[in-house]
Amino acid sequence: MKTIKIILGIITALVLVFFVTGLLVKETNYKAQVSVNEPLADVFTTFNNTENVKNWIPEIKTVETINENVGKTGSSYKIVLDNQGQEITMTEKVVAYVPNEKVTLFFDAENMLKKDDYVFTENNGVTTITLNSSCRSDSYIMACMFPYFKSTFQNQDQGYLNNFKTYIENK
């Protein structure tokens, strides 16, 4: 009986920690970065061409333009992903677009709200892309989970940046 009480106490403590996480951590933030051996203008143009994105994010099935504004800011797209056999539809909105400097994207993927801020810099013909990303959720349970998946999100985005580097340098 004492063993059962100890086990139940441990389970209760873990559940409490999980639910308190959602109260304390409202947003999960992380960074990723890659250096590309190509000029800044080429990197920026290739990166922001919606037809190219499937070349470094293999999960993307389709990208459909909802509306595209002249200066890109405010443009929105419908993206369909194949996530291990499950189809996920999300919307992408361009929040900020400064040619050859920065692009900020906001994604609404069901219970995940994500902001990706990409900053482009060049030094001696090498372009560095720095991603500052933040994730949050309208769902309390998902908000409790995100901090525990921070490294997974970061590794996935780093992988996409590495895929982009390979794509543009071998094109």
N, C-alpha and C positions, 0 to 999 in steps of 0.2 A: 504494500500500500504506500509506503514511503517513497519507493521508486516512482510510482505513478504520479504522486504529488510533485516530485522533482521534475519529471518530464513535462507535466502540465504547466508547471511554473516557467520552465524554459520556453515552451511553446507560446505561452501568454506574453512573456517578455519580448520574444521575437516579433510577434504580431503587433505589439504596442510600438516597438521601434519602427516597424514598417509604416504604420499609420501616422506616427509622429513625423516621419520623413516628409510626407506630403504637406504637413503644416509648416515645417521649417524651411524646406527647399522649394521655392516656387518656380525656379528656372534652372535648367542644367546648361552650363556653358563650357565650351572647349575650343581648342585651336587645332589647326592643321596647316601644313606649309609644304610647298614644293618649289624647287628651282628648275627652270626650263631653259635649255640652251637655244633659245630662239629670241628674236627681237620682241619688244613689248607690244608693238602694234599688231604683229601677227598672232601673238598669244591671245591678246584681248579679243580680236576679231573672231578667231577660231573658237575660243571658249564661249562666246556669246552667240554663236550661230546655233539656233535651236535644232537644226538638221544634223549637226555633228554630235550632239550630246549622247546619242545611242552608242557612239564609238568608245566611250569611256565609262558609261554607266550601263552595264549589260542588262540590268533588270528592266530597263525602260522598253516598253512595247510600242507605245505611240505618244507623240506630242502633237496636240491640236491647238491652234491659235484661237483663243476666245476673242481677244481684241489686241491689236498691236498699235501703239501710239508712235508718233513720229520720233520723239526723243527717247523712246523705249520705256521711260519711267511711266508706270501705270499700266503697262501691257500685262496681259494675263494669258495663261495657257492651262490646258487640261492635259495632265500626264497620267498615263496608265502604266503601272508597274506589274511585273510578274514576280511576286515574292514567294518563292518555293511552291509554285503551283496555285497560289492564291492571288487573284487580281485585285490590285488596290488602285483606286482613282484619287488623284489629288489635284489641287489647283496651285499654280505658281503665279505669284504677282511680283513684278519688278518694282521694288520700292525706291531704289536709287540707281542711277546709271550715269556715271561720269566717264566718258571715253578715255581709254588707256590709263585709268586710275582705279575705278571702283565700280562694283555692281553689288547691290543688296537685293536678295530674293526672299520672299516670304512664301512658305509652303503651308497649305492646310490639307493634311492627310488624315481625314477622319478625326481621331482623338489626339493627333500630334500636330502641334503648331510650331513651326521651325523657321528661324530667321538665319540666313546665311549671308554674311558680309564678306565679300571677296575684295581684297586690296592687291593691286598689281604694281610692282616696282621693278625698275631695271637698273642693273649695274654692270657695265662692260659687256653688254650684249646678252646677259643672263637675266631672265625675267623671273621674279619670285612672286608666287601667288600665296597670299596668306588668308586663310579662312578663319573668321571668328564666328562661331555658331552658337545659337541658343535654342533650347527646346523647352516647351511647356505644354500643358494639356488642360482642356476644359474638364476632363474627367479626373476626379480626385484619385481614383485607384491608379490610373496611368501616371499621374503626377507623383505618386508614391514610388512608382517603379523607375522612372527616368534616371534619378541619380545613381541607381545601381547598374544602369546600362550605359553610363557615360563613356567608358572605355570602348564599348562596342560601337557606339555612334562615332566616336573619334576615329577608331580604326577603319570603319567603313568609309568615312569621308576622306581619310588619308589615302586609302586604297583607290578611291575615285580620282583624287589628284594625281597619284602615281600613274594611273591608267591614262589620264590626260597627257601627262608628260611623255609617256611612251607613244601615244597616238600622234602628238604634234611633232615630236622629234623624228619619227619614222615615216612621216607622210610625204 
